[in-house]
């Protein structure tokens, strides 16, 4: 099994990372802030104007370290990628299935997404008592899962997924502590740019996990841009967005809710631009990524492999399982289902 490596987040414009022998050195205005062994890092994510030296870029390309750039809202900007690895026959199989018969994989992914969202809501109902609106959505998502199993086209699958997402986010505010509703109002999903703190957090975490998935797909030899559910679009990693659907509720949404409900993030941790866009402060981004890294190190039993794995390895495991299916080693792609 692949070993979980750390992610290095450069969250301030003034940070500069460079390679010094077998270490990565982080500096800010000539002061050394951190020195870390280079072999322990699997991802480097730069936000805003944070900089990376050419020698460190070269190391990333040669050693399959995922180096990606984001703006301060967490929107993905670019990725530095080395030579494409993997079997060209695997990518050909991916392209053929994406063109000829994408529905089965898309169904599995969306059914898993809805089931994981449903379990998040059910956990809230168990812990905090009956909530009619949320209970209705739990029932509605169960019906949507059955619908997607019988869908005959991608258009139908996407339509069912869109309706299910609208149901889920219609009760998302009830997952936030009652006494926090005033300071953390949520009136539905919005982005590009996010208009409130919850959406700012969701967009940031989705974007970062999406890049984790892109790196994992690249590592197993798949093309992150050619998906089965999301349509091809220049500059978008459609396959990464496909696999992200399985992990939204389990990893991203639950992390955001935990940070808010435990009081780790407060209204002062967000700033509003003149345009109305909301973004995290530097300290809030630092806390978010530290918490995400801790979450990645938690160990669970993978529902399909029935093995103990670290949560941070889920993108790699799901990419590996998808590759096995495309090679013909497995009849179906097994999406991630939380327990």
C-alpha positions in Angstrom: 0.0 0.0 0.0 1.2 3.5 -0.8 2.6 5.5 2.2 0.8 8.6 3.1 3.0 11.7 2.6 2.5 15.2 4.0 1.1 18.2 2.1 2.9 21.5 2.3 0.6 24.5 2.2 2.1 27.9 1.4 -0.8 30.3 2.4 0.9 33.7 2.4 2.1 35.9 -0.5 5.4 36.5 1.3 6.5 32.8 1.5 9.2 31.3 -0.6 10.1 27.6 -0.8 13.3 26.3 -2.2 15.4 23.0 -2.2 18.5 22.8 -0.1 20.2 19.4 -0.5 17.6 16.9 0.7 15.3 19.4 2.4 12.6 21.9 1.6 13.3 25.3 3.2 10.5 27.8 3.7 11.5 31.5 4.0 9.7 34.7 4.7 11.7 37.9 4.1 15.1 36.1 4.6 14.0 34.5 7.8 13.8 30.7 7.7 10.5 29.5 9.0 10.7 25.7 8.4 13.1 23.1 7.1 11.5 19.7 6.3 12.9 16.5 4.7 12.0 16.6 1.1 11.1 12.9 0.8 8.2 13.3 3.3 6.3 15.7 1.0 3.8 14.4 -1.6 2.0 17.7 -2.4 2.9 21.4 -2.4 0.0 23.8 -2.7 0.7 27.5 -3.2 -2.0 30.2 -2.5 -1.9 33.8 -3.8 1.6 34.9 -4.7 3.6 32.3 -2.7 6.7 31.3 -4.6 8.6 28.1 -5.4 12.2 28.0 -6.7 13.0 26.4 -10.1 15.1 23.7 -8.4 12.2 22.7 -6.2 9.9 22.7 -9.3 12.3 20.3 -11.0 12.3 18.0 -8.0 8.5 17.9 -8.0 8.5 17.0 -11.7 11.1 14.3 -11.3 9.5 12.7 -8.2 5.8 13.0 -8.9 5.2 15.6 -6.2 1.9 17.3 -6.9 2.7 21.1 -7.1 -0.4 23.2 -7.7 -1.4 26.9 -7.5 -4.6 28.4 -6.1 -5.8 32.0 -5.7 -6.7 33.3 -2.2 -10.3 32.0 -2.6 -9.0 28.5 -3.2 -9.8 28.5 -6.9 -7.4 26.2 -8.8 -5.1 28.1 -11.1 -2.4 25.7 -12.4 -0.3 22.6 -11.8 3.3 21.7 -12.5 3.5 18.2 -13.9 6.4 16.1 -15.0 6.5 13.4 -17.7 3.3 11.4 -18.0 3.6 8.0 -16.5 1.5 4.8 -16.7 0.5 2.4 -19.4 -0.9 4.1 -22.5 -3.2 1.1 -22.9 -4.9 2.1 -19.6 -5.5 5.6 -20.9 -6.9 4.3 -24.1 -9.3 2.1 -22.2 -10.3 5.2 -20.2 -11.0 7.2 -23.3 -13.0 4.4 -25.0 -15.2 3.9 -22.0 -15.7 7.6 -21.5 -16.9 7.9 -25.1 -18.9 4.7 -25.4 -20.4 3.7 -22.0 -19.8 6.1 -19.1 -23.1 5.5 -17.4 -22.2 2.6 -15.2 -19.3 4.4 -13.5 -21.3 7.6 -13.3 -24.2 5.8 -11.6 -21.9 4.2 -9.0 -20.2 7.5 -8.2 -23.5 9.4 -7.8 -25.2 6.7 -5.8 -22.2 6.7 -3.4 -22.3 10.5 -3.2 -26.0 10.5 -2.2 -25.5 7.7 0.2 -22.6 9.5 2.0 -24.6 12.7 2.2 -27.6 10.7 3.5 -25.4 9.2 6.3 -24.1 12.6 7.3 -27.7 13.8 7.8 -28.7 10.6 9.6 -25.9 11.0 12.0 -27.2 14.5 12.9 -30.7 13.0 13.4 -29.3 10.3 15.7 -27.3 12.7 17.8 -29.7 15.7 18.0 -33.2 14.2 17.7 -36.0 14.4 15.1 -35.9 17.2 12.5 -38.8 16.9 10.0 -37.2 18.8 7.1 -34.0 16.8 7.4 -35.9 13.5 7.8 -37.7 14.3 4.5 -34.4 14.9 2.7 -33.0 11.6 4.1 -36.1 9.8 2.6 -35.8 11.8 -0.6 -32.1 10.9 -1.1 -33.0 7.2 -0.6 -35.5 7.5 -3.5 -32.9 9.4 -5.6 -30.5 6.5 -5.1 -33.1 4.1 -6.5 -33.8 6.5 -9.4 -30.1 6.7 -10.4 -29.8 2.9 -10.5 -32.5 2.9 -13.2 -31.3 5.9 -15.2 -30.7 5.3 -18.9 -28.5 8.2 -19.8 -25.9 10.7 -18.5 -28.5 13.5 -18.8 -30.8 11.6 -16.5 -28.0 10.8 -14.0 -27.0 14.5 -13.9 -30.5 15.6 -13.5 -31.1 13.3 -10.5 -27.8 14.4 -9.0 -28.7 18.0 -9.4 -32.0 17.5 -7.6 -30.4 15.5 -4.8 -27.7 18.2 -4.3 -30.4 20.8 -4.0 -32.3 18.7 -1.4 -29.1 18.2 0.6 -28.1 21.8 0.6 -31.6 22.9 1.5 -31.1 21.5 5.0 -27.4 22.0 5.3 -27.9 25.0 7.6 -29.5 22.7 10.1 -26.2 20.9 10.5 -24.8 24.1 12.0 -25.3 24.8 15.7 -28.4 26.8 16.3 -26.6 29.5 18.2 -24.2 30.0 15.3 -26.8 30.6 12.6 -26.7 34.4 12.9 -22.9 34.5 12.3 -22.7 31.7 9.9 -25.8 31.9 7.7 -26.1 29.5 4.8 -28.8 30.0 2.2 -27.6 27.5 -0.4 -24.5 26.7 -2.4 -22.8 29.6 -4.2 -19.3 30.0 -5.7 -17.1 31.9 -8.1 -16.8 33.7 -5.8 -18.3 32.4 -2.5 -20.6 35.0 -0.8 -20.5 33.7 2.7 -18.2 31.9 5.2 -19.6 28.4 4.8 -19.4 28.6 1.0 -15.8 30.0 1.2 -14.8 27.0 3.3 -16.5 24.4 1.1 -15.0 25.9 -2.1 -11.5 25.9 -0.5 -11.7 22.3 0.7 -13.3 21.0 -2.5 -10.6 22.6 -4.5 -7.7 21.2 -2.5 -9.1 17.7 -2.3 -9.7 17.8 -6.1 -6.0 18.4 -6.6 -5.2 15.5 -4.3 -7.4 13.4 -6.5 -5.7 14.7 -9.7 -2.3 13.8 -8.3 -3.5 10.3 -7.5 -5.0 9.8 -10.9 -1.8 10.9 -12.6 0.2 8.6 -10.3 -1.7 5.5 -11.4 -1.5 6.4 -15.1 -5.0 7.8 -15.7 -5.9 11.1 -17.4 -7.5 13.4 -14.8 -9.2 15.5 -17.6 -11.3 12.7 -19.1 -14.2 11.8 -16.9 -17.4 9.8 -17.0 -19.9 12.0 -15.2 -18.6 15.6 -15.8 -18.4 16.7 -19.4 -15.0 17.5 -20.9 -14.0 21.1 -20.6 -10.7 22.8 -21.4 -8.7 23.3 -18.2 -11.0 21.2 -16.0 -9.9 17.8 -14.5 -13.3 16.2 -15.1 -12.3 12.7 -13.8 -11.0 14.4 -10.6 -14.4 16.1 -10.2 -16.1 12.7 -10.7 -14.2 11.0 -7.8 -14.5 14.1 -5.7 -18.3 13.5 -5.6 -17.8 10.4 -3.4 -15.7 12.4 -0.8 -17.6 15.6 -0.5 -19.9 14.8 2.4 -17.5 12.4 4.2 -14.3 14.4 4.1 -15.0 18.0 3.0 -18.5 18.8 4.4 -17.9 17.1 7.7 -14.6 18.9 8.2 -16.2 22.3 7.5 -19.1 21.6 9.9 -16.7 20.5 12.6 -14.5 23.6 12.4 -17.6 25.8 12.7 -19.5 23.9 15.3 -16.5 23.5 17.6 -15.9 27.2 17.5 -12.4 26.8 15.9 -13.3 29.3 13.2 -15.2 32.5 14.0 -16.6 35.5 12.0 -13.3 37.4 12.4 -11.6 34.7 10.4 -13.3 35.8 7.2 -13.0 39.0 5.2 -15.5 40.4 2.6 -14.1 42.0 -0.5 -15.7 45.1 -2.2 -17.3 42.7 -4.7 -19.0 40.8 -1.9 -16.7 37.8 -2.2 -15.8 36.2 1.1 -12.4 34.6 1.8 -10.5 33.2 4.7 -7.8 35.2 6.5 -4.2 33.8 6.4 -4.5 32.4 10.0 -7.8 30.8 9.1 -6.4 29.1 6.0 -3.5 27.8 8.2 -5.9 26.3 10.7 -8.1 24.8 8.0 -5.2 23.0 6.3 -3.7 21.9 9.6 -7.0 20.3 10.5 -7.4 18.7 7.1 -3.9 17.2 7.4 -4.8 15.8 10.8 -8.0 14.3 9.3 -6.0 12.7 6.5 -3.9 10.8 9.1 -6.9 9.2 10.8 -7.2 5.4 10.1 -10.4 3.8 8.9 -11.3 0.4 7.5 -11.8 0.8 3.8 -15.3 -0.6 3.0 -14.2 -2.4 -0.2 -10.7 -3.5 0.6 -11.5 -4.3 4.2 -8.0 -3.0 5.2 -6.9 -0.3 7.6 -5.9 2.8 5.6 -5.3 6.4 6.4 -8.0 8.7 5.1 -5.5 10.7 3.1 -4.9 7.7 0.9 -8.5 7.5 -0.2 -7.8 9.5 -3.5 -5.0 7.0 -4.3 -7.1 4.0 -3.4 -10.1 5.0 -5.5 -7.9 5.9 -8.4 -6.2 2.5 -8.1 -9.6 0.7 -8.0 -10.8 2.7 -11.0 -7.7 1.7 -12.9 -8.3 -2.0 -12.1 -11.9 -1.7 -13.4 -10.7 -0.1 -16.6 -8.1 -2.9 -17.1 -10.9 -5.4 -16.9 -9.7 -6.9 -13.5 -13.0 -5.9 -11.8 -16.5 -6.0 -13.2 -17.6 -2.8 -11.5 -15.9 0.3 -10.1 -16.5 0.3 -6.3 -17.0 3.9 -5.1 -16.1 4.9 -1.5 -19.0 4.4 0.9 -18.7 5.7 4.4 -19.7 3.5 7.3 
